[in-house]
């Protein structure tokens, strides 16, 4: 007797073996995300010269989106999970550019991210155009990495619209397990990139953007605790990568490499002073 599952409404032919394999993948990645959430909160520290924390804040938002994708795809809502891919990608870009910025650039990018009235609106496309990637890995040139990144971003953008590809698949299909597993692999890939950027955030704890002597004793205590915890978990991250690659059907791609490399940001190309025009008919 096959038990009723939420995603049964999408699956024309229930395959108990496929169900078990998929459920194991879901269980494994949820376990990893739960641990990383704990690590992320325990490494929250005052290292940025801003009212809000761009790097830590975008990493937190990114992980929440990844967890949301897992919940959606586990229930069969692949189209809804797909629609979050671009947001995850964008949070990764914001966090990465924050990590690799100098202090003044970080202040400006932080203000652009948190500005509520959009008077300093900046798009991820602006950021990517302002980035120069320092290539140390010979697998791809900077031109190739940027071209592939642009193509991926365009693909993720298509998934946010009401098209056939973004809505896959809202009715019973014989090969729905294929879609489930492919979607989960894409989520796992983005989670793998998150771990790359999170590792760089841990390194930044040891070289904060601010003068530690300017911190209060309480803030110094938070930073010290975050550094200690970062040292404890840093060696564990390669194990998370290894487990993801072996159990989630993903491999090393251009995307991990692009985020592993150092980014040089040209502030003059960020278009930080861009103002949106009012909508037609607005007051």
HUSULSUL-V84063 format. One record per backbone hydrogen bond with DSSP energy under -0.5 kcal/mol. NH is the residue of the N-H (numbers start at 1). CO is the residue of the C=O. E is the energy in kcal/mol with one decimal. If there is no record, write none. Layout:
NH;CO;E / NH;CO;E
This chain:
3;1;-0.5 / 8;5;-1.6 / 9;6;-0.9 / 10;7;-1.9 / 11;7;-0.7 / 11;8;-0.6 / 12;10;-0.6 / 12;173;-1.8 / 14;12;-0.5 / 16;14;-0.6 / 19;15;-2.6 / 20;16;-2.2 / 21;17;-2.2 / 22;18;-2.7 / 23;19;-2.7 / 24;20;-1.9 / 25;21;-1.8 / 26;22;-2.4 / 27;23;-2.5 / 28;24;-2.3 / 29;25;-2.3 / 30;26;-2.3 / 31;27;-1.7 / 32;28;-1.7 / 33;29;-2.6 / 34;30;-2.2 / 35;31;-1.6 / 36;32;-2.4 / 37;33;-2.5 / 38;34;-1.5 / 39;35;-2.2 / 40;36;-3.0 / 41;37;-2.2 / 42;38;-2.0 / 43;39;-0.8 / 43;40;-0.7 / 44;41;-1.2 / 47;45;-1.3 / 50;48;-1.3 / 54;52;-0.9 / 57;53;-1.8 / 58;54;-2.5 / 59;55;-2.1 / 60;56;-2.2 / 61;57;-2.1 / 62;58;-2.5 / 63;59;-2.2 / 64;60;-2.0 / 65;61;-2.1 / 66;62;-2.3 / 67;63;-2.4 / 68;64;-2.2 / 69;65;-2.4 / 70;66;-2.0 / 71;67;-2.0 / 72;68;-2.4 / 73;69;-2.8 / 74;70;-2.0 / 75;71;-1.0 / 75;72;-0.6 / 76;73;-1.0 / 77;72;-2.4 / 78;76;-1.9 / 79;168;-0.5 / 81;77;-1.8 / 82;78;-2.9 / 83;79;-1.5 / 84;81;-1.5 / 85;82;-1.5 / 88;84;-2.2 / 89;85;-2.5 / 90;86;-2.6 / 91;87;-2.4 / 92;88;-2.1 / 93;89;-1.9 / 94;90;-2.5 / 95;91;-2.5 / 96;92;-2.5 / 97;93;-2.8 / 98;94;-1.8 / 99;95;-2.2 / 100;96;-2.1 / 101;98;-0.8 / 106;102;-2.5 / 107;103;-2.0 / 108;104;-1.8 / 109;105;-2.9 / 110;106;-2.7 / 111;107;-2.1 / 112;108;-2.2 / 113;109;-2.2 / 114;110;-2.1 / 115;111;-1.3 / 118;115;-0.8 / 121;118;-1.6 / 126;123;-0.5 / 127;123;-1.7 / 128;124;-2.7 / 129;125;-1.8 / 130;126;-1.2 / 130;127;-0.6 / 131;128;-0.8 / 132;264;-2.8 / 134;132;-0.6 / 134;262;-2.9 / 135;133;-0.8 / 136;134;-0.5 / 138;136;-0.5 / 140;137;-0.8 / 145;141;-2.4 / 146;142;-2.5 / 147;143;-2.3 / 148;144;-2.6 / 149;145;-2.3 / 150;146;-2.5 / 151;147;-2.2 / 152;148;-2.4 / 153;149;-2.4 / 154;150;-2.2 / 155;151;-2.2 / 156;152;-2.7 / 157;153;-2.1 / 158;154;-1.8 / 159;155;-1.1 / 160;157;-1.4 / 161;158;-1.4 / 163;161;-2.2 / 167;163;-1.4 / 168;165;-0.8 / 170;167;-0.5 / 173;10;-2.3 / 176;173;-1.1 / 178;175;-0.9 / 179;175;-1.1 / 180;176;-2.5 / 181;177;-2.5 / 182;178;-2.3 / 183;179;-2.4 / 184;180;-2.2 / 185;181;-2.0 / 186;182;-1.8 / 187;183;-2.2 / 188;184;-2.4 / 189;185;-2.1 / 190;186;-2.1 / 191;187;-2.2 / 192;188;-2.1 / 193;189;-1.9 / 194;190;-2.2 / 195;191;-2.0 / 196;192;-1.4 / 197;193;-2.2 / 198;194;-3.0 / 199;195;-2.1 / 200;196;-1.3 / 201;197;-2.0 / 202;198;-2.2 / 203;199;-1.6 / 204;200;-1.7 / 205;201;-0.9 / 205;202;-0.7 / 206;203;-1.4 / 207;204;-0.9 / 208;205;-0.5 / 209;47;-2.1 / 212;210;-0.6 / 214;211;-2.0 / 215;212;-1.5 / 220;216;-2.7 / 221;217;-1.8 / 222;218;-1.9 / 223;219;-2.5 / 224;220;-2.6 / 225;221;-2.3 / 226;222;-2.3 / 227;223;-2.4 / 228;224;-2.3 / 229;225;-2.3 / 230;226;-2.6 / 231;227;-2.3 / 232;228;-1.4 / 233;229;-1.9 / 234;230;-2.0 / 235;231;-0.5 / 236;233;-1.3 / 237;233;-1.1 / 237;234;-0.7 / 239;236;-1.0 / 240;236;-1.5 / 241;237;-2.3 / 242;238;-2.4 / 243;239;-2.3 / 244;240;-2.4 / 245;241;-2.5 / 246;242;-2.0 / 247;243;-2.5 / 248;244;-2.1 / 250;245;-0.7 / 257;253;-1.5 / 258;254;-2.7 / 259;255;-1.7 / 260;256;-1.5 / 261;257;-1.7 / 262;134;-0.6 / 264;132;-3.2 / 265;263;-0.5 / 266;130;-2.7 / 266;264;-0.5 / 267;265;-0.9 / 269;266;-1.8 / 270;267;-1.4 / 274;271;-1.4 / 276;118;-0.5 / 282;279;-2.3
